[in-house]
Amino acid sequence: MTVLDVREGYGRWAATYQGETAISYLETRLADALTPPLTGLRLLDAGCGVGRRLLDAGAASATGVDLSPEMLDAGLGRDVRRPGLMTMVGDVRSLPLPDRAFDVVWCRLVLGHLPDCAQAYRELGRVADVGARIVVTDFHPRAYAAGHRRTFRDQDGVHEVEHYVHEAETHIAAARKAGLILVSTREAAIGPEALPFYEAAGRAAAYAEHAGLPVVLAFAFAREA
């Protein structure tokens, strides 16, 4: 199995990128619980992937930024012709967006791909308006320690996308330096709601081994004045 950097990895994965998985399902439940009602608000999804989370978010405006043009093209496309919805290529560590432009900022299952998350948190804090809610999720350190990886298969075999473990304390410290106040910390573990995904993948036998393992770590922050 080869390990690919994020740009190459998601560029190659885009053509066969799947929809919902057990991880994404559990992550969505956490993020939904930490996100305020979006009606009338300006939403940013930093690291939006194929952009599917933006379509029915219900925000007044929804902007998606992703490093991979292939992922954007595989999903909503970069030329989105829908009022209030826009996607663009960009790096979460240097967002091509103005200061204080958003009321809600998502950065979901992204920061584990970065060796250092401090600059990303500075950018999330910069584009968030005063009082904004910032929701960050990451691949849980315990899942990585148990051998779980973010992988995909193409014609050349199985590939792992590079990953760096950030403990909860690392996230919180980086966010604090960026002017973000911790509101809540949560985690999601493999449970009965994940079983159908295992069964659909033909891996029902692995469910018993994974049950109870935390796989997603989530934080909600507020932007200081």
N, C-alpha and C positions, 0 to 999 in steps of 0.2 A: 504494500500500500504506500503510495506516495503522499507527501504532505505539500500542499500548494498554498501560496500566499493568497490573500483575500481577493485581490484583483483577478488573478488567473483562475482561482478556484470557482468563484461565482460566475465568472465569464463562461467557464466550461459547463458549470452546473445548470445555467439558465435554461438550456434547451430541454432539459428533462426535469426541471424543478417541480416538485410535487406540491399539492395543495396542503391540506391539513395533515399533521402528524400528531402523535401523542404529545410530543414536546410543545408544538405550536398550539395545540388545543389547551393544554394546561396553562401555557403562557398567556393566552388570550383571556382566560378566566381571571387570572391575576391582574392583568392590565386593565380589564374592564372594571374590576372592583376598585382599582386605585384611581381611575379617571373620572372626573366630574362630568355631569351632563354637558354635552358639547354644543348644544343649541346656541347659536349666536356667537360662538367662540372661534378663534383662529388657531388651527391645529397644524403642528409640524410633526412629521414622522421622519426622524433622522436615521437613515439606514433602512429605508422602506422596502427594500427588496423589489418584488414584483408589484408592490403598491396595493395589494388587495385590501389592506386594512383601511385605506382611504375612501374607498368607493361608497360605503354606507355609514360612514362615521357620524354623519348628521351635523357636522360643524358648518359654520358660516363660510369658512374657507379652509381648504385642506391642501397642504404642500408636502410633497415627498422628495427626499434627497437620498440618492444612493451612489456608491462608488462605481457600481457596475452598470454601464449602459446596456449590456446584454440582458441583465435582469429587468431593467425598466422596459426595454423593448419586448421582452417575453410576457410582461404583464400589461400595464396600462399604456405603455409606450411613452416616449418623451414628448410627443406632440398631443397632449390631452386636450380635446375640445369639449370641455364640460365646464360650465360656469363655476368658479370658486375652487376648481381642482387643478393642480399643477404639479408636475414632477420635473426634476432636474438632476444632472450628474454632479456629484460633489462629495467631499470627504467630511466626515463628522468632526474631524479635527480642524477644519477650516471651512465652515459653512458659507456658501455664497449668498448670504442673506443679511438683511440689516439688523441692527440692534433692536431689542425689545419689540419684536414683530409678532410674537405669538402668546396666546393665553394658555395653551396646553402644548407641551413638547413630549413626544414619545422618542425613546431610543431603546429599541427592543431587540434583545439577543444580538447585540452589535459589539459591545465593548470588550467582550472576551476575545475578539479578533485583534485587539490592539495590545501591544506589549506594555503600554502605559496609558491609563485612561484619564490622566489629569487634564491634558489639553482638550480632550473631548468634553469633559465636564465644564471647562471654561467656556467653550463654544455654546454648549447647551444653556449655560447661565446667561451668556451674552445675548442670545436671540430671544430669551424668555422675557416677557414683560413683568413689571412689578406685580407680585402676587400670583404669578403664573404657577401652574402645577406641572412638574416635570416627572414623568414616569419612566424609570429605567429598569429593564430586566436583563438578566445574564444567565448563562449556563451555570448551574450550581457547581461550586467546587467539589462537593461530595460526589456528584455524578461523574465528573472528570476523574477523580481519584478511584472510582469504581470501574474505570475503563471505558466509559461512554465517550464517544467522539462524534463530531459533525462530519459525516461522510456522504459521498454519493458515488454512483457508478456510471461510467460511460464506456465507449468502445475500447478504451485503453485499460480498463480495470476499475478498481476501487481507489478513491482519493479521499484524503482527509484535508479539510480546510484548517489552516493554522489557528491555534487557540492558545490563549494565555490565561492562567487562572488568577482571578482577582477576588480576594476574600471580601466579605461584607465590610470590614473595617476600612479596606482600601477604597471602596466606592464612597463610603460615608466621608472619609477624610478629604478625598478629592472634591466631592461636592461642596463640602464646607468651605474649602479654599476658593471655590467658584461663587460663593455667596448664596448657596442653596441650603435651606433648612430641612432636615429630615422630618417627614410627617409620619411615615409608616414603613415598616419592613415586613415582607411576607415571603413565603416559599411554597412551592407546590411539589408534591411527591406523586410517584406512580401509584395509582389506586384503581378501583373498579371502572371508573370512567375512561381509563386508558386501555382497558382490555380489548375493546373492539378494534383499536388500531393495531394491536399485536396480532389479533386474529386475522385481520385483513392482509397483514404482511406475512402471514404464515409462520408467526413466531410466538404462538400462544404458549409454548413450553417455556419461553424466556420470561413470561410475565411473572411467574411465581418467584423467580430469582430477583427481579427488579422491583417487585411490589414494596412500597414503603420508602423507596430511595428518593430523596429530594433531587429534583432535576432542574428546577427553575428558581432563581432568586430574584426578588422584585423589591423596588424602592419607590416611594413617592416623596418628592421634595417640593418645597415652595421657594419661590424667588424672593429674596430679601429686597426691601426698599433701597 
